[in-house]
């Protein structure tokens, strides 16, 4: 008598097929962005604008403002330390915006696939929907990291070339970690928003809006501390502002500490306090300054919340397609 029991499912083979599909789709999504030179250029356009404005207008005005604030004490300060403070603040703005704009450009493949009905073909295949979504996420993170690491290397080279490099190896490793955290955060948050876009034209318009606002949100054009208390709270509640704040603390604090050390208490510590407030080393939310620990916790919570939101949106859209 023959057994009616079906052969057990080969989970190893199934897992291998799933991983191969995941790697293949991730590579495909990343290549779509990396092969498009125009997309790469526009993903870094905000950073190019920040650098141009900084070199042409912003830098001298801030250097002069710091010298005026120091008054007679400016002669006790090395000019390189003042330039290091301003240059480092600019680099933090470049990094803070890059993880967002690069992710925006990389995730455009999701919208393009919807418009071209490629997502229907993918959903009709044997590949699980969760694998497809995960591949979009991974592809965008990879592209964001490539672009942001390039800009990080450029920023460090800029500081070294101008004689204003004050970072340690530990500082650089922390910046690398924050770029990774920022790329993951931007991708998972933007994916939840992008799930509502179906046409390239509407997504392009949204991208222009985000690229315009992101420089102001992370304080790349001017410190957020120059805004009103309510506006500061609204802006600083954006996860990208929190991550940029942590980057800024790593980059800017060494220069502030050097100047404070050179003053040797002649100003009663007032310069350090004022500089940290002005250059947003400490962010202001609801009238209270927050430290790095809070920023990190806030960023991680935001990732978890939007991860759950993405799962809910995926299930909703999957049912709607069925």
N, C-alpha and C positions, 0 to 999 in steps of 0.2 A: 504494500500500500504506500502510495506516494505522499510525502509530507506537503501540506498546504502552506507551510510557513514560508514567507517571502525572504529572500536573502537580506541580511542586515545591510543598512546603508553604509557606504564607505565614507565616513566623516572626514578622513584624512584627504581623500581625493576631492571631496566637496570643498573643504577648506582651502586646498591648493588652488582650485579653480576660482574660488572667490577672491583670494589674494592676487592671483594673476590678473583677474578682471579689474580689481582695485588699482593695482600698479599701472596697468595699461591705460585705464581711463585717467588716472592722475597725470601720467606722462603726457597724454593727449591734451588735457586741459592746460597744462603748463606750457606745452609747445605752441598752442594756439596764441598765447600771449607773447611768449618770448620770440616767436618768429615775426611778430608784427612790430616793426621798428617804430611806427607811428604811435602805437599804443604805449610802448615803453617811454617814448619822448613825452607824451602827454601825462603819463603817470608821474613824471618828474618835473612837470612844468611849474607846479606850485613851488617846488624847492628852488628852481632856477630863478623864479620871481623873487623869492625871499632873499636869495643870495645877492641878486642884482640890487634890490632896494637897500639891503644892508650896506653893501660896499659904496653905493652912490649917495645915500641919504642918512641912513639910520646910525651907522657906526660913529661918525664924527659928532653927531648931536649927543649921543650918550656919553662919549668920552669927555666932551666939553661939559656936559651936565654933572658928571662925577667930579671933575676937577673943580667946578664952581662950588659944589657941595662941600668939598674938602677945604676949600679956601686956602689959607696959609699952610695947612698941613699937607697939601699936595706935593710939596717939595720933599717930603719924607717918604713918598711912595714911588716905587719903580714904575715907570710908564708901561712896562711890559705887563705888569699885574693888572693894570686898568684895562689894557687891551685884551688881556686874557679873559677878564670878566665879561666884557662885551662880546668877544668872539665866541666864547663858550655858550653864552645865552643864545646866540644865533644858531649854533650847531644843534642845540637842543630843539629848536623850532623846526629845523630841517628834518631831524629824525622823527619828531612827533608827527609831522604831517606826512612823511613818506610811507609809514606803515598803513595809513588810511588811503591815500591816493593810489598807491600801488595795488592795494587790495581791491579798490573800486575798479581799476582797469582789468585786473585779472579775473574778477567775477563777471565781467561782461560776457564771457562765454556762456554762462548760465542763461542769460537773457537771449543771446543769439541762438542758442539751441532751441529755446521755446519758440522764437519767431520762425525759425526754419523747420520747425516740427521734428527736429532731431531727437528731442526728448521723448517723443512718441515711439520712435524706433528703439531707443534705449529701454524704455519701459516695456516694450513688447518682447525684448530679448530675455534670455534666461538670467541676466544679471539682476540681482536684487536692487530694489529702489534705494535702500539704505546705502548700498555700495556706491551707487551713482552719486548720491548726495555727498557721501564722504569723500569721493574723488574730487568733486568740485571744491570742497573745503581744503583738502590737502594741496591741490594744484594752486589755489589762490595763496595759501600760506607760503608755499615754496617760492612763488613769484614775488610775493611781498618781501620775503627774506632776502632774495637775491638782490632786489632793488635797494632795500634798506641797508644791507651789509655793504653794498657798493658806496652808498652815501655816507655810511659810518666811516668807511676807510677814507673817503674823500675828506670828511670833516676832520678826522685825526691828522691827515696829511696837511690840511690847511692850518691847523693849530701848530703843527711842527714847523711848517714853512714860515709862519709869522712869528716864531719864537714864543708862542703862548701855550705850549703843551705842558700841562701840569698833572696829567693823569698817571696813576700807577697801573700795573698789570691787573690788579684786582678791580680797579675802576673800569677798565676796558672789558673785562669778563662780565661785570655787572651790566654794562651797557648792551653787550651781546645778548644777555638773558632778557633784558627789558625789550629789546627789539623783537625777540622771539615772542615774548608775552604780548607785546603790542600787535604783532601780526596775527596771532591767534585770536586776540580780543576783537580786532577790527574785522576779521573774516567772519567770525561767528555772529557778530552783531549785524554786519551788513547783509549776510545771507538771509537773516530773518526779514529784513526790509526788502531785499531784492526778490524774495519769493512772490511779491505782488506785481512785479514788472513782467510784461510779456512782449514788449517791443523795444528795439534798439533806440528808437528816437526818444521815447519817454525816459529811458534809462540814461541816455546821453545828457538830457536836460537835467536830470537829477544829479548826474556826475558833475556837471558844471557848477550847480548850486553847492554841492558838498566841497568841491575843490576851492570855491570862493570862501566858504565859511570856515573851513578847517584851520586856515592860518590864524584867524581871529580866535577860534575856540581854544587852540593850544598856546596862544600868546606868542606867535611867531613874528608878527609885524610890530606889535607893541605889547608890553606886559599887561596881563589881565588886571593887575592891581590898579591900573589907571581908570578902570571902569567902576561904576557904582557897586555898592555891596550886594544888592539884589541880582544885578547882572553877573557879578562874579560867582555867586552861588549857582545860578542857572548854568553858566558856562563850565564851571568846575565839576558839576555833577556828571558831565559827559565822561565816560571811561577813558577816552583818548587824552583828555586833559590830565587825568590822574597819572597815566603812564608817562606822559611828557613831563609832568612835575617831578617824577622820580628820576628821569633822565637828567632834568635840569639840575637837580640837587647834586648829582654825581659830577656833572660838568662844571657847574658854576661855583660850588662850595670851596674848592681848592683856591680859586682866585680871591674869593672874599676872605678866606682865612689868611692868605698871604698878606693882603692889605691890612687886615686887622692886627696881624702880628707886627707889621712894619709901624703901625700907629702906636703900638705898645701902650695902649690905654690912654693916650693923649686926648682922645675924643670920648672917653668913658664908655667905649663899646657901642656908641651910637651908630657908627658907620655900618657895622656888621648887621645890626638889627634892621636898619633902614634898607640896606642892600638886599637882605633876604626877603623883605616884604616887597620891595620894588620889583625885583627880578623873579618873584614867585617861586622861591625855593620852598616856601611854605604856602600852600593853597588856602584860600579863605572860603569857607562854606557856612552859611547861616551866621556870619559874624565871628566864627571861630577858626583859628588856624589848625590845620590837620598835618600830621607827620607822615613819614614814609610808611610806617606800619599800617596806618589807616588806608593810605593810597593803595598799597598792595592788597589788603583785604578787600577793599572796594572793587578793585579790578578783577580779582578772582571770583567774587560773588557775581559780578556782572557777566563773566564768562559762563558760570554755572546757570544763571537765570536764562540767558539767551540760548544756551545749549538745550535746556528743557523746552524753551519756546520753539526752537527749530524742530524738535521732535514732534511737538503738537502740530505745527504748521505742515510738516511732512505728512503726517497721518491724515490731516484734513484734505490737503491737496491730492493725496493718493486716492482717497475715497471719492473725491469729486471727479477725478479722471475716470474712475471705474463707472 
